[in-house]
Amino acid sequence: MAKQLSGAGLRGQVAGKTALSTVGIAGSGLTYRGYDIKDLADNCQFEEVAHLILKGHLPNQGELAEYKALLQRQRGLPQALKEVLERIPKDAHPMDVLRTGCSVLGNLETEESFDDQQTITDRMLACFPSIICYWYRFSHDGERIEVETDDDSIGGHFLHMLHGKKPEPLHEQVMHVSLILYAEHEFNASTFTARVCASTLSDMHSCVTGAIGSLRGPLHGGANEAAMDMIEKFSSPDDAEKQMMGMLERKEKIMGFGHAVYSDNDPRNDIIKKWSKELSEQVGNENLYAISERCEAVMWREKKLFCNADFFHASAYNFMGIPTKLFTPIFVMSRLTGWAAHVMEQRADNRIIRPSAEYTGEELRQVPAIDAR
Ligand SMILES: CC(C)(COP(=O)(O)OP(=O)(O)OC[C@H]1O[C@@H](n2cnc3c(N)ncnc32)[C@H](O)[C@@H]1OP(=O)(O)O)[C@@H](O)C(=O)NCCC(=O)NCCS
C-alpha cells in the first residue's frame, strides 16, 4: 500500500539523491558541489562554475582556457535550424522558440550514445544564446546576425549578439554573476522534469526540451519577466507601495517573492541586488531600483515574504537593455548546466522514476450499455 500524501506539491519529500547542490540546508544555504554560492559568484566566471557542475571540479587556468575555447568554437547554428527560426513569428514567446530550437537541434545533432552526453551538453551551452539572438534579431530587426563572435564568455556573446556591439565590462561581469546564480538548484520543477525524462533512458535533447517547458511558467523561471512587468507599471516608490497594498488586499500573487524551500531569505537575492544597484547608478535610473527596494520592504513588512533570485534580476537585466521577454531564456542558458548534470547523475545510477498516486475517484463500477447512459 502506497503512503498517503503528506502535503500538496510534494513539499519537503526527498525524491532522490544528488551530489550537485544543497538548497536551504541549515548552515549551508545554497552550495554547488560544496562551494557556497557567494564564494562562487564573488570569485568565478560562469564557465568555471559550469565546469564545476558538469565535470566535478573547478578548472585550473589551462582547463578553463581550453573549456572556453571549446565553447567558443561551437557557437554556430546549422542552416536548417536557422531556417526554422526564421519561420517563427515575432510575437512568439522566446521560451517557445528555445524549446523548438533545442528540439530541432536534437534532430540535426542527435545524441546517439550516452558517451556523447558531455559533448552534446557543451554544444547546447555554446549555441543556446545564438538560437535566442538569431531568432530575436531576425524577427524584430529583419537582420541575419553573425552568431560566431569572438567574445570571451557566454554572457558576453549573448549581449554582443543582442545589441550588435561588444558589451561593457560591467555588463559582462553581471552576466557571469547572473548565470552563476541561476546555474543549479537541486530538485526544482524543471530539473525534476529533466530527471524524470532521463530516468526513461531518453536522450539529452528530450530532457532539456521538457525542462524548458517546465521552466517557462510564472511560478518558476517566468517570475523574472512577471516581476519586470509589475515594477515597470509603478511610477515611484510611493506608487509601488500603494499599488502593492491593493494587490495584497486582492490576494494577488506577487511575482519574484517567496520560495518553496527557503523560508526567510534567498541567498541569491543579496548578490544580484548589489549588482542591480551598481547598474542603476551606472545607467542613472535610480527610480527603478528604489521602486524595487520599496516592493521588497512592503512584502517583508506585510507578509514576511522575501525576494527570491528573480526579483532584482528583473531590474538588473532591464538596466542592461535586455528586453523583458528574453529574461527567462537567459535562465535557460544557465540552468542548462544543472539540468544536464542531473541527467548525467540520473543515468549513472538509474531506476525509472514512477511514483504512485492517491486515488480519489469513483468506486469500481460496470460499463453501462451505450443506450443506457
Ligand atoms: C515560489 C512559490 C511558487 C512557492 O510556493 P509555495 O511553496 O506554495 O508557497 P508557500 O507555501 O510558502 O506560501 C505560503 C503563503 O504565502 C503566500 N504566498 C507565497 N508567495 C507569495 C507571493 N509571491 N505573493 C503573495 N503571496 C504569496 C501563499 O499564497 C500562501 O498563502 P496561503 O497560506 O494564504 O495560501 C510562491 O512563493 C510563488 O508563487 N511566488 C511567486 C512566483 C515566483 O516568484 N516564483 C519564482 C520562484 S524562485
The ligand as an SDF file (V2000), in Angstrom:
LIG
                    3D

 48 50  0  0  0  0  0  0  0  0999 V2000
    7.6460   30.2370   -5.1660 C   0  0  0  0  0  0  0  0  0  0  0  0
    6.2320   29.8010   -4.8230 C   0  0  0  0  0  0  0  0  0  0  0  0
    5.6110   29.1180   -6.0320 C   0  0  0  0  0  0  0  0  0  0  0  0
    6.3040   28.8350   -3.6420 C   0  0  0  0  0  0  0  0  0  0  0  0
    5.0160   28.3480   -3.4480 O   0  0  0  0  0  0  0  0  0  0  0  0
    4.5920   27.6510   -2.1050 P   0  0  0  0  0  0  0  0  0  0  0  0
    5.6950   26.7820   -1.6180 O   0  0  0  0  0  0  0  0  0  0  0  0
    3.2780   27.0310   -2.3420 O   0  0  0  0  0  0  0  0  0  0  0  0
    4.4430   28.9190   -1.1230 O   0  0  0  0  0  0  0  0  0  0  0  0
    4.2040   28.9340    0.4400 P   0  0  0  0  0  0  0  0  0  0  0  0
    3.6670   27.6300    0.9180 O   0  0  0  0  0  0  0  0  0  0  0  0
    5.4190   29.4590    1.0850 O   0  0  0  0  0  0  0  0  0  0  0  0
    3.0610   30.0210    0.5730 O   0  0  0  0  0  0  0  0  0  0  0  0
    2.6440   30.4290    1.8490 C   0  0  0  0  0  0  0  0  0  0  0  0
    1.5970   31.5050    1.7330 C   0  0  0  0  0  0  0  0  0  0  0  0
    2.1940   32.6780    1.1920 O   0  0  0  0  0  0  0  0  0  0  0  0
    1.5100   33.0760    0.0290 C   0  0  0  0  0  0  0  0  0  0  0  0
    2.4950   33.4960   -0.9540 N   0  0  0  0  0  0  0  0  0  0  0  0
    3.6090   32.8270   -1.3010 C   0  0  0  0  0  0  0  0  0  0  0  0
    4.2680   33.5160   -2.2490 N   0  0  0  0  0  0  0  0  0  0  0  0
    3.5370   34.6350   -2.4680 C   0  0  0  0  0  0  0  0  0  0  0  0
    3.7040   35.7230   -3.3300 C   0  0  0  0  0  0  0  0  0  0  0  0
    4.7470   35.7740   -4.1570 N   0  0  0  0  0  0  0  0  0  0  0  0
    2.7900   36.6950   -3.3270 N   0  0  0  0  0  0  0  0  0  0  0  0
    1.7320   36.6520   -2.4900 C   0  0  0  0  0  0  0  0  0  0  0  0
    1.5130   35.6310   -1.6450 N   0  0  0  0  0  0  0  0  0  0  0  0
    2.4150   34.6400   -1.6450 C   0  0  0  0  0  0  0  0  0  0  0  0
    0.8310   31.8270   -0.4710 C   0  0  0  0  0  0  0  0  0  0  0  0
   -0.2750   32.1290   -1.3100 O   0  0  0  0  0  0  0  0  0  0  0  0
    0.4470   31.1800    0.8090 C   0  0  0  0  0  0  0  0  0  0  0  0
   -0.6920   31.8260    1.3190 O   0  0  0  0  0  0  0  0  0  0  0  0
   -1.9210   30.9980    1.9310 P   0  0  0  0  0  0  0  0  0  0  0  0
   -1.3140   30.2260    3.0630 O   0  0  0  0  0  0  0  0  0  0  0  0
   -2.8850   32.0520    2.3290 O   0  0  0  0  0  0  0  0  0  0  0  0
   -2.3920   30.1150    0.8170 O   0  0  0  0  0  0  0  0  0  0  0  0
    5.3880   31.0220   -4.3820 C   0  0  0  0  0  0  0  0  0  0  0  0
    6.0390   31.7090   -3.3550 O   0  0  0  0  0  0  0  0  0  0  0  0
    5.0980   31.9420   -5.5380 C   0  0  0  0  0  0  0  0  0  0  0  0
    4.1450   31.7040   -6.2890 O   0  0  0  0  0  0  0  0  0  0  0  0
    5.9230   33.0120   -5.7170 N   0  0  0  0  0  0  0  0  0  0  0  0
    5.7420   33.8800   -6.8530 C   0  0  0  0  0  0  0  0  0  0  0  0
    6.3530   33.2610   -8.0990 C   0  0  0  0  0  0  0  0  0  0  0  0
    7.8590   33.2850   -8.0710 C   0  0  0  0  0  0  0  0  0  0  0  0
    8.4520   34.2900   -7.7560 O   0  0  0  0  0  0  0  0  0  0  0  0
    8.4590   32.1480   -8.4640 N   0  0  0  0  0  0  0  0  0  0  0  0
    9.8870   32.0120   -8.5440 C   0  0  0  0  0  0  0  0  0  0  0  0
   10.3730   31.0750   -7.5070 C   0  0  0  0  0  0  0  0  0  0  0  0
   12.1400   31.0700   -7.4400 S   0  0  0  0  0  0  0  0  0  0  0  0
  1  2  1  0
  2  3  1  0
  2  4  1  0
  2 36  1  0
  4  5  1  0
  5  6  1  0
  6  7  2  0
  6  8  1  0
  6  9  1  0
  9 10  1  0
 10 11  2  0
 10 12  1  0
 10 13  1  0
 13 14  1  0
 14 15  1  0
 15 16  1  0
 15 30  1  0
 16 17  1  0
 17 18  1  0
 17 28  1  0
 18 19  1  0
 18 27  1  0
 19 20  2  0
 20 21  1  0
 21 22  1  0
 21 27  2  0
 22 23  1  0
 22 24  2  0
 24 25  1  0
 25 26  2  0
 26 27  1  0
 28 29  1  0
 28 30  1  0
 30 31  1  0
 31 32  1  0
 32 33  2  0
 32 34  1  0
 32 35  1  0
 36 37  1  0
 36 38  1  0
 38 39  2  0
 38 40  1  0
 40 41  1  0
 41 42  1  0
 42 43  1  0
 43 44  2  0
 43 45  1  0
 45 46  1  0
 46 47  1  0
 47 48  1  0
M  END
$$$$
